[in-house]
Structure formats: C-alpha cells, structure tokens
Amino acid sequence: MLAWRDLESTSFDITSQQLHGEFRWSHLMRIVQITPGAGKMICGACLRDHALTKALQQAGHSAVMVPLYLPASLEGEPEENAFFFTGINVYLEEKWSWFRKSPQWVHRFFASEWLLKWVSGMASRTQAAELGEMTLSMLRGEEGNQVRELNELVAWLKTEKPDIVCLGNALLIGLARRIRQELRVAVVCSLQGEDYYLDSLEEPFKTQAWKLAVERASDVDLFIAPSHYFGELMQRRLQLRDSQVTVVENGIDLSGFDVPADVSVPTIGFFARMCKEKGLDVLVDAFILLKRKGRIPGLRLRIGGYFGPVDREYVEKQKTKLRDFDGFVDFCPNLSRSEKLAFFKSLSVFSVPAVYSEAFGLYILEALAAGVPVVEPEHAAFPEILNSTGGGRLYRPNEPKALADCLEELLLDSNQTRLLGEQGREAVFARFSVVSMATKIATAYAKTEKKSA
C-alpha cells in the first residue's frame, strides 16, 4: 500500500539550476495525484503526472501518484500498481449488475497485479467510441455502476488525510463530489485534451457525457489547463467560472538533455503516437514531396513514439507509401527514455503535424530541449507554445505541401535552424522544466486549499 514520506513540519528550501533561483515553502502539503493508467501504452499524461509527483516530493511536499484502471508505463521505470478502480472490475461492474455485489475475494482476484499486467496490452486496442456507457457511469460518480470502487478509494483517502486531491483529467470529475463531501478537502483537476475523447463518443453518449461533465464540473475547486488556448476552450465547454480555471504550462524532466549533437545527415523527426490524429501521414506525404523535389541530398525521416495494435493498419499504409525510399526512413517504436534522448539527438528538425486540437504537446518541449527546431500546424496550442519559446515555425494545417515548404526552408538554412534550436532550448530550460511546473502548481494548490478551508 502506498504511504506518505515522513517530512519535517518546517519550511523547505529547494534550489535547482532549472529554476534559476530558490523557493521557500512555508507550508508543506499532502497531495494525492489520481491518474488513469494506460497499461502498456506509453501515455504522455501519465509521464507528466509522474514527473510532477516526483518534483513535488523533491520540493518537500508529501505527494503520491495513484494510478487507476491499469499500471502506468513510465519509459522503463518500474510500473506502479493500479490500486483503485482496477480495470477488470470496472468493466465487469459496468456489464453485469450481479458482479457489483460479488464477494470481496472475487473482487480482489480481478484486482490482482499479475492479472492486470496480463490485460494491460489490451488497453491499446480500445477505441473511445466503444466506451460510451462506461464514460457516463464514471461521470456519474457515486450514482454510477462503479460506486464500490469509489467507496474503496474514499476509505483509503480518509486514512491518508490529504490536503489536496488532484484528478488527472476531467473524465474523472465524477469522483469529486464524494471526495469533497467525505474528506472536506480541495479537489483540483488537470485538463489534458478531454474534448477530443468526448467528441469521439457515439451519440447519444457524446451529448449525455458533455451534459454530465458540465454538471459535475461545479464539484471541482480548480481546473489547471496546460495552455491558454485549452483553458479558454474548456472553460466555455464546461461552463466554468473565471475563478475555476488557471493556466500552468506543462514542463518536462530535463535530465539527460545534454548539449545538442552536430547532425551530419539532414534528418526530419516525428515522436508521438503513430496514428492519424497526430498527423503522421501528413508528415510522410511532406517527406515524399521533399525527396522527389531533390533539393536536400540524403534527407532522412525518423519516426518514433508509441505503436500499438490499433494503429497497425494505419502504420503499414505509411510504410507502403515510403517503399520507394527504403534506406532513408527509420521506424523506432516504443523507445525507453534513454533511447528517446538518443533519438532526438539524431534530428535536424522535428514535426508532429497533429490534425486535431492539441491541448499542449510535450513532444515540442522534448525536441526543443534537445536543441532541435520544430515545425507545427498553426492551430490549437501550437502558436502559443512557439511564441513562448521562439523555437520553430508554423504552417497551414493539414497541408503536406505547406509543411514540406516550411521544412525545406529550415533544412536549407543551417544558420536559421541553429538559431531556432538554441532559442527553443534556452526557453525550455528557463521556463518549461518539471520543477518550474511543480512550483507553479504547488502555489495554485496552496491558494485553493486556503480558499476551501
């Protein structure tokens, strides 16, 4: 069972080169971060929440991350156990009413660690459109079919006595009402791209889910958005008060991002889930245009990120399109953290031309931290991030030729490419570290805790 670290009750000083300064905490908090685990799929939200929890611990706060559903894959680090709302039980409780009253030994069996790890690979096959009923049930919270799971979570929280409970995304806000009523603590919720998931549900689940989300949003003390774009969007769609939303930009763990290497062969990189939503086909088409144009001798394409069964057919189509360029394209799926760092060092320029409205895009920070300039579509949070970092260029969304032209311009101008990479790297190290993010989030937590007291 998870346990709090023993901490002194005095103030705590944290000094970090990433922060360029010293911060003094006069009040240390006990924080529970509740995050949906994604099984064997490497999830950006899981990585962000895990890094945030560690940074809060290093700052002296007593913080713990509690995965729900399935274990969380953390780029080669030990997986954590899904202690509550274990995936198999959640599914069976949704499907069969008799299972909700099953003996405790049955419930414990389906929550066993070995069984959860065995089914973890199946999570990557799940499509949002198939989860309408379960989404509604989770949003109903204490009125849903998973009330048994909620009771267990609340009972554990009572023994730990947190000051703040943070929900990993807005799909969990059905838990907030019961937690606030039973524990009398502030509940905060991170916003991390939930609109795309809810909009992908089939009707009537889509309309019903948004209606429930609006109703349950009033149970949350504060929503933290990773960008002004997404904060404004979700404030409108969830009908939130101005005081309910604040913006704290995401940050990343900068350890391992050494001085950028000199890349002798011009190389375009992609690092995200290998799927249509992330625009991999747009980048593939742009690369083909550049190769056929022939102005950049030896041009290579490296494609990294998560690759699972549900995306196999799509990825095979991209490989077929690239068949004429064998020897110039590398697919690098499911890399560890050390492998990912080496991957970014091999790039000249980077692009994830997402076709949907990204709430942020941690991959941009990772590329810039490696000194690699980025080219992104001019929509969603991308203009905001590039304006803050000065590390790249924007192009007209969903147009392979526009992307190809922008990539070509950078690849043919080594001085400009180097300047953008240096500017972006400096900005990320100055303002987008996980320590900086944790400092700002802890400040928001402290203010919220004070208001709710």
N, C-alpha and C positions, 0 to 999 in steps of 0.2 A: 504494500500500500504506500502511496505517496506520502511524504512527510515534509514538514516545514524545516528549513535550515535554522539552527539556533543563531540568533542575532542579538547583539547588544542593543539596548534601547536608546543609546546616544546617537547623535548625528553622525553622518558618514561622509567622508570626502572621497570623491572619485576623480582621478587625474588620468587623462588619456590624450595621446597625441592626435587622435582622431577628432577630439573635441576642441583642441587648441585652448584649453582652459581648465578651470577647476569649478566643480559644482558642489555645493554643500546642501545636504538634505537634513532639515530639522525634524522631519517626521518620516519614519520608515513605515511602509505599508505591507500588508499581507495580501497578495494578489493571486487569484486563480485565473488562468487563461484557458478557456474551453475551446478546443479546436477540433473540427471534424478530421479524422484520419482518412487518408486516401489509399490505404493498403500499399501495394507495390508501385503504384503510380506516384512519381515524384511531383509533389504539389507545391507551387510557389507560395500559397497561403500558409501551408504547414511549415515551410522553411522560414518564412518571415516571422511567424509566431514563435517558433523555436528559438530563433536568433534573438528576438525581443525578450523572451523569458530569460535567456542566459544573460543578456545585458542588464536587465533589471536586477538579477541576482548579484551581478558584479558591482552594481551601484549600491548594494546593501539592502535592497528590498527583499522580502521573503516571497518569492514568486515560484509558481509551479505551472507547468502546462499539462492539461488533462485532455488526451485525445478521446474522441467519441467514435463510435462505429467500428473502426479498424485501426491497426497500428499505423503509425506515420513513418514513411520512408524519408530519411534525412541525409541523403547523399553520403551513404557509407557509415554514418554514425549509428550507434545502437538504436534499434527501434524501441519505442515506448509502448506499453500495453494500453489497449483501449479499455479503460476501467469502467466506463459507463455508456449506456445506450449501445451496447455491443451489437454489431451489425446483424448477426443472425437472429438474435432475439427481437430486434426492432422490426425486421422483415416478417418474422413469424407472427408477432403480435398484430401486425397490420393485416395479415392474410387470414388468420383464424382466431376468432373470439375465444375459443376454448383454451388456446395457448396462453392467453393473458392471465389465466387462473391456474396455470400448470404449477406443480410442486417446485419448491426452491432448488432441489437438486437437478431438475431438468433445466431450469434457468441457468444454473451455474455451469452445467455441462456445455451448453451452447455459447457460454461466455469464455470457455477455456482458451488459453493462449495459443496452443497448438492448432486448434480448430480455426481460430481467427486468422492465423498466418496462412493456413491452407486455403482459405477462401479469399485471401487478400488479392490474388491475381484476378479474380472475377470482377472486382470493382472497376477495372479499366474497361470492361465490356458494357458497363451500364450507361444508358443514354438518359438525359434529363427528361425527354418526352415520356419515358416509361415510369416515371416516379411521381406522377400527379397526386395520387391518393396519399402516398406516404408524406409528401411535402405538405399537404393540407393538414394531415394528422400532427406532424411536428409543429406546425404553426399554431395549432390549437392548444398545445402545451398540456396543462392539467385536464383539459377536456378531450385530449386525443387518445389514441389507442396505445401510446407508449407511456402512460401515466406511471406504470410500475417502474420503468427506468428513471423517470423524473423523481419519484419518491426516493430511490436509492441515491441519486445524485444529491438531492437536498439533504438527506440524512448525513452523508459524508461531509458536505459543506458545513453543516452545523457543528461537526466535531472540529473542523479546522478553523472556523471563525475568521474568514477573510474580511478585509476592509473593502475590497473591490472584486467583483466578478466580471470578467470580460468575455463576451461571446465572440467567437472567431468570425462570424459573418451574420448577416441579417436573416438567414434561413433558420437561425436558432432563437429568434426573439420570442418564440412561444414559451421558452423556458423562463423568461424574465419575470413574469408576474408572480409565479410561485416562489422564485428565489427571493424577490424583494419582500414578499409577504412573510415568509418564514424566517429570513435572516436579518431583515431590516438593514440591508447594505445597498450601496450603489451598484447598478448594473450598467456596464458600458458595452457597446457593440462596435466592432470594426466593420467597415464597409469595404467589400473586396470583389466587386463585379457581379453582385447577385442579380442585377437586372437581366443580364443575358440568360441566366439559368431560368428565371421565372418566365421570361418571354418565350422560352423554347418549350414550355409545357403545352400540351394539347388542351384545347377547350373541352369542357368548361373549367378545367383545373387552373388554367392561366388566370382567368378573371377572378375566380374564387381565391386563389393564392394571393394575388395583389390586394384584394379587399381585406383578407385576414392580416396581411403584413401591415397594412395601414392601421388597422385596429390595434394590433399588438405593439406597434411602434411606440405608442404612448406609455408603455410599461418600461421603456428604456430611458435611463437618465441622460446618456450622452452617446451620440454616434460619432466615430472618428473616421473620416474619409482620407484616402491617400492623396487626393488631388482636389483642387477647387472645382474642376470640371465635374468629377464624380460626386462631390459633396452637394453641389447645386442640383445635379440631376436627381439624386436620391432624396434630397430634401423636398423636391417637387413631387416625386412619385410616391413617397411615403407620407407626404403632407406633414412634414416636421416643422416645429418652431425653429426660429433662428438660433435660440439658445440650446437647442438639442444637437447641433452639428458643429464640429470643429474640424479643421484640416491639419493633419500631421503627415508630411510626406514620408514615404517608405524609405528605409535605409537598409544597407547590406553589411555583412561581415566582410571587412576589408583585409583580413589576414590572408596572406598568400598572393595578393595582387602586387607583385613586385614591379620593378622598373620594366616598362614595355620592351619587348624584344624587337630587333630590326627584322622585318619580314622581307625576304628576298624575292619571293614569288607573289604577285598580286592575288589576293585571296578574299573572297566575299564570304561572310559567315552568317549563319542563322542558328539561334539557340533558343528553342521553346518547344512546346508540344508539337509534334509533327502532324498537324491537322489543318483542315481547310480554314477554320476560324482564325488561325494565326497567319494565314496568307502564304503558306509555303509554296503553293502553285504559282502565286504571283511572282515570287522571287525566282522560282525555277524558270518561268517564262522570260523574265527580265534577263537572267543569266544566258539563256539561249540566244536572245537578241544580241547581247554583247559578244558572244562567241562568234556568231555569224557575221557581225559587223567587223570584227577582227582588228580593232584599234588597240587592244590590250593583249599583247603576246603572253601566252602561258597562263591566262586567267583561270583561277580555280574557284570552286564552290565547296564549302564545308558545311554540312547540315548536322547539327547536334540537338539534343533535347530528349524529352520523353517520347517513347514509341511503344504503343500497346496494341492489343489485338483489334480493337475497334477501328483503328486507323490504318490497318494493314493494306486494305484495298486501295485507299487513297494514296498511300506512300508508294505502292507498286506502280500506280499510274504515273507518278512523278519520275520514278526510276526509268520507266519506259520512254518518257519524253526525253530523258537525258542520255539515252543509249548511245547516241552519236558522239557523246563526249566522255566516254569511258576513259579513265585515267586522269580526268580533270575534276572529278566530283567524289567527295567522301561523305558517307553517311556514318554518323557517330552516335548511336542511340544510347540512352540510359547511362550516362557517364557518372563516375564518382566525382566528388568535389575536386580532388587533385587533377583528375583528367579534364574536368571542365576548365580549370585555371590554365592548363596547358593548351586547351582548345582555343581559348580567347587570345593567347599569346601568338597563335599562328595566323591571325587575321590582319588584313589591311583595312577593311571596312565591314560594317555589320548592319544587318537589317532584318527585322521581323515585321513584315507588312500586314499586320493584323487587319482583317476586314470587318471586325466588329468593334464596338466601342470599349476599348480597354480602360479600366479604372486607373491603371498606372503602367506597369511593365517593368518588373525588376531586372529583366534582361538588359534593358538600356543602361542601368546603373552598372551592371557587371561588365558590359562592353567598355563603357567609359572608364571604369576603374582600371581596366587593362590598357587604357590609352588608345582604344580603337574608336574612331568616329562612327556615328550611326546615321542611317537614312531611314526615316519613318514617315508614314502617311500623315497628311495634315488633317487629322481629326482626333476626337476623343481627348485623352490626356497628353498625347504626344507633343503638341505645340507648347503646352505648359512646361513639360519636362525639359525640352530642348531650349526653351527660352531661359530656364533657370540654370542650365548647365553650359550652354553655348558649345555643345559638343557634337553638333550634327546639322543635317539638312532635312527639310520637309519636301514632300512631293504630293501630287494629286492622288488621292486614294484609289485603290483598285485598278490602276492603270500600269501594266507591266512596262510599257514604253517610257512613261514618265519616271518610273523607278529606275529603269535602265539608264536613262539620260543622266539622272542625278548621281547614280553610282559611277558612271563613266567620267563625269566631271571631276569627282573626287579622286578617282584612281589615276587620272592623267595629270593631276596637280599634287605632287608629293608634298610641297610646302604647305598647301592648304589642308591637306589630310593630316599632316603632323600637327599643325596649329590647332585644329579642331579636337584632335585626340588629347593634346596637352591641356587645353581649356576644360574639356569634359572631365578628365582625370582630376585636375585640381579642384573643380567644383564638387565632385563626388566625395573626395577626401575631406573637403572643408565642411560640407553640409548634409551629406547623404549617408553617413556611417550609421550602423545599427545603434551605436552608442548615442549619437545625436538624436535618433528617432526615439530611443528609450527615454532619454532625458525629457523630451517634449511630451511624450505620452504620460510619463510619471507626473509631470506638472499638471496635465489635464486630469489625471486620476485624482490627484490631491484636491484640486478645486471641486471636482464632482463629489468626492467623499465629504467635503466640508459642507456643501450645499445640502446633501441628503441627510446629514446628521441631525 
